[in-house]
Amino acid sequence: MISLRLIFMGSPDFSVPVLEALIDAGHEVTCVYSRPPRPAGRGQKQKLSAVHAFAEAKGLPVRTPETLKDADVQAAFAALDADACIVVAYGLILPAAVINAPRLGCLNVHASLLPRWRGAAPIQRAILAGDTETGVSIMQIDDGLDTGDVLLTGKIPITPTTTAETLHDALAALGATLMRDALEGLAAGTLKATPQSDVGVTYATKLTRDEGRLDWRLPAVELERHVRALNPWPGVWFDHDGDRIKVLAAEIVDRQEDCGQPPGTLIDNALAVACGTGALRLLRVQRAGKDSQDGAAFVRGFPMPSGTDVG
């Protein structure tokens, strides 16, 4: 394994396994860039990003510029004289001066099989769309939105029980392995990049809070995917009698049959809700300010009998 001089750019939990893999592989991580600390929690204390905290624990220098557009910031980046820059969910757009500074360029771990799901929320969008597989692409960053040439890909199935959380963790681990292999191939001169196809391009637009509201007019199969894709953020919920009730887990009761009730109506005493097509049973729910409960425990303390409108 050839040791490379690297810059790492990342911020959330998803990025940490890749940084850890680079350190374990013997590469020299000369500097870590991450988003600046932000106020968090009741006390609004400054909280470090997951990458920032991990890098500090490893004794790595960390930089947290608000922007990479400043000429002095770009000069300081270039002065690191890196072989490559590894970017994993960093959160800032890279200007051309940054992209072109490292000898081997800037490489990105993207959580989809490009060109499908370019953009901000590929993990959640893949589940929402009902995709049966996704993966990781190791991409050379250019000036487009996830349009660069691809060095390596790896696939992971999306099953009927896959959640955003489980898929997030699996893709982060896969990304760490693929990036290690990609750097080895680039250093040895044995790995060549492939331009992305113009066919099959889709965009994973940023998630919004409003997407978490359950629209019972949709088919049960789509709403069940919402529950798996949008937890923990923005969360999936409905309002009933002034209470906001989060849905943490659900299962399809019936996929196709008309339940004979308007969408949003409970069709039994165990939290099965009529949808536009089929019905969805709420397996785990949570009222605002309360602990989460399984459906059976919830209805014992908060009765919602058949015929209740939760729409």
C-alpha positions as CSV (number, residue, x, y, z in Angstrom):
1,M,0.0,0.0,0.0
2,I,1.4,3.4,-1.0
3,S,0.9,6.0,1.6
4,L,-0.6,9.2,0.3
5,R,-0.7,12.7,1.7
6,L,-4.4,13.5,2.1
7,I,-6.9,16.2,3.0
8,F,-10.2,15.0,4.4
9,M,-13.4,17.0,4.1
10,G,-16.6,15.7,5.9
11,S,-19.0,16.6,8.7
12,P,-21.7,14.1,9.8
13,D,-21.6,10.5,11.2
14,F,-21.6,9.1,7.7
15,S,-18.2,10.5,7.0
16,V,-16.4,9.1,10.0
17,P,-15.9,5.5,8.9
18,V,-14.1,6.7,5.7
19,L,-11.7,8.9,7.7
20,E,-11.0,6.1,10.1
21,A,-10.3,3.7,7.2
22,L,-7.8,6.2,5.7
23,I,-6.0,6.5,8.9
24,D,-5.9,2.7,9.5
25,A,-4.6,2.2,5.9
26,G,-1.5,4.2,6.8
27,H,-2.3,7.4,4.7
28,E,-1.1,10.7,6.1
29,V,-4.2,12.8,6.8
30,T,-2.5,16.2,6.9
31,C,-5.7,18.2,7.6
32,V,-9.4,17.8,8.2
33,Y,-12.0,20.3,7.0
34,S,-15.5,20.2,8.6
35,R,-18.5,22.5,9.0
36,P,-18.1,25.0,11.8
37,P,-19.5,24.2,15.3
38,R,-23.2,25.1,15.7
39,P,-25.4,25.8,18.7
40,A,-27.3,22.7,19.8
41,G,-29.5,21.5,22.6
42,R,-31.3,23.4,25.3
43,G,-28.3,25.3,26.3
44,Q,-27.4,26.1,22.7
45,K,-23.8,25.2,23.4
46,Q,-21.4,25.0,20.4
47,K,-21.4,21.4,19.1
48,L,-18.6,20.0,17.0
49,S,-19.6,17.9,13.9
50,A,-19.0,14.2,14.2
51,V,-15.9,14.4,11.9
52,H,-14.5,17.4,13.9
53,A,-14.8,15.5,17.2
54,F,-13.3,12.3,15.7
55,A,-10.4,14.2,14.1
56,E,-9.6,16.0,17.4
57,A,-9.6,12.7,19.3
58,K,-7.1,11.4,16.7
59,G,-4.9,14.5,17.1
60,L,-5.5,15.7,13.6
61,P,-5.6,19.5,12.7
62,V,-9.1,20.7,11.9
63,R,-10.2,23.7,9.8
64,T,-13.8,25.0,9.8
65,P,-14.1,27.8,7.3
66,E,-17.6,29.2,6.6
67,T,-16.8,29.3,2.9
68,L,-14.2,28.0,0.5
69,K,-14.6,31.0,-1.9
70,D,-12.1,33.2,0.0
71,A,-8.7,33.5,-1.7
72,D,-6.8,33.1,1.5
73,V,-8.7,29.9,2.4
74,Q,-8.0,28.5,-1.1
75,A,-4.3,29.4,-0.7
76,A,-4.1,27.7,2.6
77,F,-5.7,24.6,1.1
78,A,-3.2,24.5,-1.8
79,A,-0.3,25.0,0.6
80,L,-1.1,21.6,2.2
81,D,0.4,20.1,-1.0
82,A,-1.9,17.0,-0.9
83,D,-1.9,14.1,-3.2
84,A,-5.7,13.9,-3.0
85,C,-8.6,15.4,-1.1
86,I,-11.3,13.0,0.1
87,V,-14.8,14.5,0.4
88,V,-17.6,12.8,2.2
89,A,-20.8,14.7,3.0
90,Y,-18.8,17.9,3.7
91,G,-21.6,20.4,3.2
92,L,-19.8,23.1,1.1
93,I,-19.4,23.5,-2.6
94,L,-15.8,23.1,-3.8
95,P,-14.6,25.9,-6.1
96,A,-12.3,25.1,-9.0
97,A,-9.3,26.3,-7.2
98,V,-9.9,23.7,-4.5
99,I,-10.8,20.9,-6.9
100,N,-7.7,21.3,-9.0
101,A,-5.1,21.8,-6.1
102,P,-4.4,18.1,-5.1
103,R,-2.2,16.1,-7.5
104,L,-4.9,13.4,-7.9
105,G,-7.8,15.7,-7.5
106,C,-10.8,15.5,-5.1
107,L,-12.6,12.3,-4.7
108,N,-16.1,12.0,-3.3
109,V,-18.0,9.1,-1.6
110,H,-21.5,9.4,-2.9
111,A,-24.3,7.2,-1.5
112,S,-25.9,6.1,-4.7
113,L,-25.2,4.3,-7.9
114,L,-24.6,7.3,-10.1
115,P,-26.1,8.8,-12.2
116,R,-29.1,7.7,-10.2
117,W,-29.8,10.0,-7.2
118,R,-27.4,12.8,-7.6
119,G,-27.9,15.4,-4.9
120,A,-28.5,15.9,-1.2
121,A,-30.6,12.9,0.0
122,P,-29.8,9.8,-2.0
123,I,-30.4,7.3,0.8
124,Q,-33.9,8.5,1.6
125,R,-34.9,9.0,-2.0
126,A,-33.9,5.5,-3.0
127,I,-36.2,4.0,-0.3
128,L,-39.0,6.4,-1.1
129,A,-38.9,5.5,-4.7
130,G,-39.1,1.7,-4.0
131,D,-35.6,1.0,-5.4
132,T,-34.5,-2.6,-4.9
133,E,-30.8,-1.7,-4.7
134,T,-28.5,1.2,-4.2
135,G,-24.8,1.5,-3.4
136,V,-21.8,3.8,-3.3
137,S,-20.0,5.6,-6.1
138,I,-16.4,6.8,-5.7
139,M,-16.4,9.9,-8.0
140,Q,-13.9,12.4,-9.2
141,I,-15.3,15.8,-8.3
142,D,-15.8,18.3,-11.1
143,D,-17.8,21.5,-11.2
144,G,-21.2,19.9,-11.7
145,L,-23.6,18.4,-9.2
146,D,-22.4,14.9,-8.7
147,T,-21.5,14.7,-12.4
148,G,-17.9,13.6,-12.2
149,D,-16.3,10.4,-13.6
150,V,-16.7,7.3,-11.4
151,L,-13.8,5.2,-10.2
152,L,-15.5,2.4,-8.3
153,T,-19.0,1.3,-7.3
154,G,-20.4,-1.1,-4.9
155,K,-24.0,-2.3,-4.5
156,I,-26.3,-3.0,-1.5
157,P,-29.9,-4.4,-1.8
158,I,-32.8,-2.5,-0.4
159,T,-35.2,-5.0,1.2
160,P,-38.8,-4.5,2.5
161,T,-37.3,-4.0,6.0
162,T,-34.5,-1.6,5.0
163,T,-34.6,1.8,6.9
164,A,-32.8,5.0,6.3
165,E,-30.8,4.3,9.5
166,T,-29.7,0.8,8.5
167,L,-28.9,1.8,5.0
168,H,-26.9,4.8,6.1
169,D,-24.7,2.6,8.2
170,A,-24.2,0.0,5.5
171,L,-23.3,2.5,2.9
172,A,-20.9,4.3,5.2
173,A,-19.0,1.1,5.8
174,L,-19.0,0.3,2.1
175,G,-17.8,3.7,1.2
176,A,-14.8,3.3,3.6
177,T,-13.8,0.1,1.9
178,L,-14.3,1.4,-1.7
179,M,-12.3,4.6,-1.0
180,R,-9.4,2.7,0.4
181,D,-9.4,0.5,-2.7
182,A,-9.8,3.5,-5.0
183,L,-6.8,5.3,-3.5
184,E,-4.7,2.1,-3.8
185,G,-5.6,1.8,-7.5
186,L,-4.9,5.5,-8.2
187,A,-1.6,5.4,-6.5
188,A,-0.6,2.3,-8.5
189,G,-1.9,3.8,-11.7
190,T,-4.2,0.8,-12.3
191,L,-7.5,2.4,-11.8
192,K,-9.2,4.4,-14.5
193,A,-12.3,6.6,-14.2
194,T,-15.5,6.1,-16.3
195,P,-17.7,9.0,-17.4
196,Q,-21.3,8.8,-16.1
197,S,-24.0,7.8,-18.4
198,D,-26.5,10.4,-19.6
199,V,-29.2,7.8,-19.2
200,G,-31.0,7.2,-15.9
201,V,-30.1,10.6,-14.3
202,T,-32.3,11.4,-11.2
203,Y,-32.0,14.0,-8.5
204,A,-32.3,13.4,-4.7
205,T,-33.7,16.7,-3.7
206,K,-33.1,17.9,-0.1
207,L,-35.6,16.7,2.5
208,T,-38.1,19.1,4.0
209,R,-40.0,18.9,7.3
210,D,-43.4,18.9,5.5
211,E,-42.5,15.6,3.8
212,G,-43.0,13.9,7.1
213,R,-46.7,14.6,7.2
214,L,-48.6,11.4,6.3
215,D,-51.0,11.9,3.4
216,W,-53.4,9.0,3.9
217,R,-54.7,9.5,0.3
218,L,-51.5,7.8,-0.9
219,P,-51.3,4.0,-1.3
220,A,-50.2,2.1,1.8
221,V,-47.1,0.8,0.0
222,E,-45.9,4.4,-0.4
223,L,-46.7,5.4,3.1
224,E,-44.9,2.4,4.6
225,R,-41.8,3.5,2.6
226,H,-42.2,7.0,4.0
227,V,-42.0,5.6,7.5
228,R,-38.8,3.6,6.7
229,A,-37.2,6.5,4.7
230,L,-37.9,9.5,6.8
231,N,-36.9,8.4,10.3
232,P,-35.2,9.8,12.2
233,W,-35.4,13.1,10.2
234,P,-37.7,14.8,9.4
235,G,-39.8,12.1,11.1
236,V,-43.2,10.8,10.0
237,W,-46.3,12.1,11.7
238,F,-50.0,12.9,11.7
239,D,-52.2,15.2,13.8
240,H,-55.1,14.0,15.9
241,D,-57.2,16.1,18.4
242,G,-54.4,18.6,18.8
243,D,-51.7,16.0,19.3
244,R,-48.8,15.4,16.9
245,I,-48.2,11.7,16.8
246,K,-45.0,10.4,15.2
247,V,-45.0,7.0,13.5
248,L,-41.8,5.1,14.0
249,A,-42.7,1.8,12.5
250,A,-45.5,0.5,10.4
251,E,-46.6,-2.5,8.2
252,I,-48.8,-2.9,5.3
253,V,-52.1,-4.6,6.2
254,D,-53.4,-4.8,2.6
255,R,-51.8,-3.5,-0.5
256,Q,-54.6,-3.3,-3.0
257,E,-58.1,-3.7,-1.5
258,D,-60.4,-0.7,-1.0
259,C,-61.0,-0.8,2.8
260,G,-64.5,0.7,2.4
261,Q,-63.5,3.7,4.6
262,P,-62.2,7.1,3.6
263,P,-58.4,7.5,3.8
264,G,-57.3,8.4,7.3
265,T,-60.0,6.3,9.0
266,L,-59.0,3.5,11.5
267,I,-60.5,0.3,10.2
268,D,-60.0,-1.7,13.5
269,N,-59.0,-1.2,17.1
270,A,-55.3,-1.8,16.6
271,L,-54.2,1.3,14.6
272,A,-54.8,0.0,11.1
273,V,-55.5,3.1,8.9
274,A,-57.3,3.1,5.6
275,C,-55.1,4.6,2.8
276,G,-55.8,5.7,-0.8
277,T,-55.1,2.0,-1.6
278,G,-54.8,-0.6,1.0
279,A,-54.2,0.0,4.7
280,L,-51.3,0.6,7.0
281,R,-50.9,-0.6,10.6
282,L,-49.0,1.7,13.0
283,L,-46.6,-0.5,15.0
284,R,-44.7,2.0,17.0
285,V,-45.9,5.6,17.7
286,Q,-45.0,8.5,19.9
287,R,-47.0,11.5,21.2
288,A,-45.2,14.8,21.7
289,G,-43.3,14.9,24.9
290,K,-43.9,11.1,25.6
291,D,-41.8,8.0,25.2
292,S,-42.4,5.9,22.1
293,Q,-44.7,2.9,22.5
294,D,-45.8,-0.1,20.5
295,G,-49.3,0.2,19.0
296,A,-51.0,-2.1,21.5
297,A,-49.6,-0.2,24.5
298,F,-50.5,3.1,22.9
299,V,-54.2,2.4,22.4
300,R,-54.5,1.2,26.0
301,G,-53.6,4.6,27.3
302,F,-54.9,6.7,24.4
303,P,-57.9,4.9,22.9
304,M,-58.4,5.3,19.2
305,P,-61.2,2.9,18.2
306,S,-62.3,1.8,14.8
307,G,-63.9,4.6,12.8
308,T,-61.6,7.3,14.3
309,D,-60.5,9.9,11.8
310,V,-56.8,10.5,11.9
311,G,-56.6,12.4,8.6
